[in-house]
Amino acid sequence: MTAQPASGGEPFIRLVGVKKVFRARREEFLAVSDATFDVNEGDLVSIVGPSGCGKTTLLKIVAGLFPHDGGTLEIGGAGSDFDPARDVGMVFQQPLLLKWRRVLENVLLPAEILGLPMGEARERARGLIDMVGLAGHEQKYPYELSGGMQQRAAIARSLVHDPRLILMDEPFGALDALTRERMNLELLRIWEQSRKTILFVTHGIAEAVFLGTRVVVLTAGPARMADRIDIDLPRPRTLDMKTHERFGAYARHIYHLLGVE
């Protein structure tokens, strides 16, 4: 799949010199410095860097949860009516499912909050539950699901209101290695079907390369752009691709940028 820019040839997301400063009492902490990259519509862009480098802060700036203190951020292209409350879906490291609600009810939560027509939302939710591989589990409670199944439900929830942008903050970080590999494959399958634009935060270099159409590399905090790397690997991606020389070359380059030799 080759992602295309938003209408008019413009990127869907453009960050130029974005900076974020946190202030506490009389002290200032520079959390993000000079973040500059584009995201085309339909891209799956990985953001990789060490823990504490500002990856999550950058994601929250894009989501409209934090203001930025310098630079420019444009989403949707010229004349866009992009609304973060309506056009963004979020997936976190923990599924954050409501334990007293069944799977279908959890997936429907954003539609309820936004006041969408519930008949249409319920039909869409059932289709998404099927797409993420949870058909037959609609009436189960979260405690009846494995960790990977709970994250699948969280992904379905992020899609139910049909947002233009999905932001994922280390969504598989709490899973065991084998489940994480399976979820990487599942995410690529879901992305191919949904055609959504995704920003995926991770501190796993191999995961970033495996998933991304592009990898944005951030250095240790304050987050500074080290590189923006287009990943030229065939699709569909397969796990044995991680043994290929080109995959290794991308990974080695990122290790070098992060000072890991």
C-alpha positions as CSV (number, residue, x, y, z in Angstrom):
1,M,0.0,0.0,0.0
2,T,1.4,3.4,-0.9
3,A,-0.1,6.2,1.2
4,Q,-1.1,9.3,-0.6
5,P,-0.9,12.9,0.7
6,A,-4.1,14.7,1.7
7,S,-6.0,16.6,-1.0
8,G,-3.9,19.2,-2.9
9,G,-0.7,17.2,-2.3
10,E,-0.4,18.5,1.3
11,P,0.5,16.2,4.1
12,F,-2.2,15.3,6.5
13,I,-0.1,16.3,9.5
14,R,2.8,18.8,9.4
15,L,5.0,19.6,12.4
16,V,7.7,22.3,12.0
17,G,10.0,23.1,14.9
18,V,7.3,22.0,17.5
19,K,8.4,22.7,21.1
20,K,6.8,22.0,24.5
21,V,7.9,23.5,27.8
22,F,6.4,22.4,31.1
23,R,6.5,24.9,33.9
24,A,6.3,24.1,37.6
25,R,6.7,26.8,40.2
26,R,9.6,28.9,38.9
27,E,11.3,26.1,36.9
28,E,10.9,25.2,33.3
29,F,11.4,21.8,31.7
30,L,11.9,21.5,27.9
31,A,10.0,18.3,27.1
32,V,10.0,18.5,23.2
33,S,12.5,20.4,21.1
34,D,12.3,21.0,17.4
35,A,10.0,18.2,16.3
36,T,9.7,18.4,12.5
37,F,8.1,15.8,10.2
38,D,5.1,15.2,7.9
39,V,2.5,12.4,7.9
40,N,0.6,11.6,4.7
41,E,-3.0,10.5,4.9
42,G,-3.1,6.7,5.3
43,D,0.4,6.5,6.7
44,L,1.4,4.4,9.7
45,V,4.2,6.4,11.2
46,S,6.3,5.0,14.1
47,I,7.8,7.4,16.6
48,V,10.7,5.7,18.4
49,G,13.0,6.9,21.1
50,P,14.2,6.0,24.6
51,S,11.9,6.2,27.7
52,G,11.3,9.7,28.9
53,C,12.3,11.4,25.6
54,G,8.9,13.1,25.1
55,K,7.2,10.7,22.7
56,T,3.9,10.6,24.6
57,T,4.0,14.4,25.1
58,L,4.3,14.8,21.3
59,L,1.4,12.5,20.8
60,K,-0.7,14.5,23.2
61,I,0.2,17.7,21.4
62,V,-1.1,16.2,18.1
63,A,-4.2,15.0,19.9
64,G,-4.9,18.6,21.1
65,L,-4.5,17.6,24.8
66,F,-1.4,19.8,25.3
67,P,-0.7,23.2,23.6
68,H,2.7,23.6,22.0
69,D,5.0,26.4,22.9
70,G,6.8,27.0,19.7
71,G,6.8,26.0,16.0
72,T,3.7,25.1,13.9
73,L,1.3,22.1,13.9
74,E,-1.1,21.7,11.0
75,I,-3.6,18.8,10.7
76,G,-5.9,18.1,7.8
77,G,-4.5,20.4,5.2
78,A,-5.6,23.9,4.2
79,G,-9.2,24.8,5.1
80,S,-9.6,21.6,7.2
81,D,-12.3,21.4,9.9
82,F,-10.3,18.8,11.8
83,D,-11.8,18.4,15.3
84,P,-9.7,16.4,17.7
85,A,-12.7,15.4,19.8
86,R,-14.3,13.8,16.8
87,D,-11.5,13.0,14.5
88,V,-9.0,11.3,16.8
89,G,-9.0,7.8,18.3
90,M,-6.6,6.9,21.1
91,V,-5.1,3.6,22.1
92,F,-3.0,3.5,25.3
93,Q,-0.5,1.0,26.8
94,Q,-3.3,-0.4,29.0
95,P,-6.6,-1.2,27.4
96,L,-8.5,0.9,30.0
97,L,-11.7,-1.1,29.4
98,L,-14.5,-0.4,31.9
99,K,-14.7,-3.6,33.9
100,W,-18.5,-3.4,34.4
101,R,-19.2,-3.1,30.7
102,R,-19.2,-6.0,28.2
103,V,-17.0,-5.9,25.1
104,L,-19.7,-4.4,22.8
105,E,-20.6,-1.8,25.4
106,N,-16.9,-0.8,25.8
107,V,-16.5,-0.4,22.1
108,L,-19.6,1.8,21.9
109,L,-18.4,4.2,24.6
110,P,-17.0,6.9,22.2
111,A,-20.2,6.9,20.2
112,E,-22.2,7.4,23.3
113,I,-20.0,10.3,24.5
114,L,-20.2,12.0,21.1
115,G,-23.9,11.5,20.9
116,L,-23.8,9.5,17.6
117,P,-26.9,7.6,16.4
118,M,-26.7,4.5,18.4
119,G,-28.3,2.2,15.8
120,E,-25.6,2.9,13.3
121,A,-22.9,2.9,15.9
122,R,-24.0,-0.5,17.2
123,E,-23.8,-2.0,13.7
124,R,-20.4,-0.4,13.1
125,A,-19.2,-1.7,16.5
126,R,-20.2,-5.3,15.6
127,G,-18.3,-5.0,12.3
128,L,-15.2,-3.7,14.1
129,I,-15.3,-6.4,16.7
130,D,-15.4,-8.9,13.9
131,M,-12.5,-7.1,12.1
132,V,-10.2,-7.3,15.2
133,G,-11.0,-11.0,15.6
134,L,-13.3,-10.8,18.6
135,A,-16.5,-12.1,16.9
136,G,-18.4,-14.2,19.5
137,H,-16.9,-12.3,22.4
138,E,-19.3,-9.3,22.3
139,Q,-21.0,-10.2,25.6
140,K,-17.9,-11.0,27.6
141,Y,-16.5,-8.8,30.3
142,P,-12.9,-7.6,30.2
143,Y,-11.7,-10.1,32.9
144,E,-12.8,-12.9,30.6
145,L,-10.4,-11.8,27.9
146,S,-6.6,-12.2,27.5
147,G,-4.4,-9.1,27.5
148,G,-4.1,-9.3,23.7
149,M,-7.9,-9.6,23.3
150,Q,-8.4,-6.6,25.6
151,Q,-6.1,-4.5,23.4
152,R,-8.1,-5.7,20.3
153,A,-11.2,-4.4,21.9
154,A,-9.4,-1.1,22.7
155,I,-8.5,-0.8,19.0
156,A,-12.1,-1.4,18.0
157,R,-13.2,1.3,20.5
158,S,-10.7,3.8,18.9
159,L,-12.3,3.2,15.5
160,V,-16.0,3.1,16.3
161,H,-16.6,6.9,15.8
162,D,-14.8,6.7,12.4
163,P,-11.9,9.1,13.3
164,R,-9.5,10.3,10.7
165,L,-6.4,9.8,12.9
166,I,-5.5,7.0,15.4
167,L,-2.9,7.8,18.1
168,M,-1.3,4.7,19.7
169,D,0.9,5.1,22.8
170,E,3.0,1.9,23.3
171,P,-0.2,-0.1,23.0
172,F,1.6,-3.5,23.1
173,G,4.3,-2.6,25.7
174,A,2.6,-4.6,28.5
175,L,2.2,-7.8,26.5
176,D,4.5,-10.8,26.4
177,A,6.9,-11.0,23.5
178,L,4.9,-13.6,21.5
179,T,1.6,-11.8,22.0
180,R,3.2,-8.6,21.0
181,E,4.5,-10.1,17.7
182,R,1.0,-11.4,17.0
183,M,-0.5,-8.0,17.8
184,N,1.9,-6.3,15.4
185,L,0.6,-8.5,12.6
186,E,-3.0,-7.9,13.7
187,L,-2.4,-4.1,13.7
188,L,-1.0,-4.2,10.2
189,R,-4.1,-6.2,9.0
190,I,-6.5,-3.8,10.7
191,W,-4.6,-0.8,9.2
192,E,-4.8,-2.3,5.7
193,Q,-8.6,-2.7,6.1
194,S,-9.4,0.6,7.9
195,R,-7.0,2.8,5.8
196,K,-6.7,5.1,8.8
197,T,-3.7,7.4,9.5
198,I,-1.9,6.1,12.5
199,L,0.9,7.5,14.7
200,F,2.4,4.7,16.8
201,V,4.7,5.5,19.7
202,T,7.2,2.8,20.8
203,H,10.6,2.4,22.3
204,G,11.1,-0.8,20.3
205,I,13.4,-0.2,17.3
206,A,12.4,-3.5,15.5
207,E,8.7,-2.8,16.2
208,A,9.0,0.7,14.7
209,V,10.7,-0.6,11.5
210,F,8.4,-3.5,11.1
211,L,5.2,-1.4,11.4
212,G,6.0,1.9,9.9
213,T,5.8,3.4,6.5
214,R,8.1,5.9,8.1
215,V,10.0,6.0,11.4
216,V,10.5,9.3,13.3
217,V,13.5,9.0,15.6
218,L,13.7,11.1,18.8
219,T,16.7,11.4,21.0
220,A,16.8,11.3,24.8
221,G,14.8,14.1,26.4
222,P,14.2,16.8,25.6
223,A,12.9,15.1,22.4
224,R,14.9,16.3,19.5
225,M,14.5,15.1,15.9
226,A,17.3,12.8,14.9
227,D,16.0,11.6,11.6
228,R,12.9,10.8,9.5
229,I,13.3,7.5,7.7
230,D,11.0,6.2,4.9
231,I,10.8,2.4,5.3
232,D,11.1,0.7,1.9
233,L,10.1,-2.8,2.8
234,P,7.5,-4.9,0.9
235,R,3.9,-5.4,2.1
236,P,2.3,-7.4,3.5
237,R,5.0,-7.5,6.2
238,T,5.9,-10.9,7.6
239,L,7.9,-11.8,10.7
240,D,10.7,-13.5,8.7
241,M,11.3,-10.1,7.1
242,K,13.1,-9.1,10.4
243,T,15.9,-11.4,9.3
244,H,16.4,-9.6,6.0
245,E,19.5,-7.4,5.4
246,R,17.5,-4.3,4.6
247,F,15.5,-4.6,7.8
248,G,18.7,-4.9,9.7
249,A,20.2,-1.9,8.0
250,Y,17.2,0.3,9.1
251,A,17.5,-1.0,12.7
252,R,21.3,-0.4,12.8
253,H,20.9,3.1,11.5
254,I,18.3,3.9,14.3
255,Y,20.6,2.3,16.9
256,H,23.4,4.5,15.7
257,L,21.2,7.6,15.9
258,L,20.3,6.8,19.5
259,G,23.9,6.2,20.4
260,V,23.5,2.4,20.9
261,E,26.4,0.7,19.3
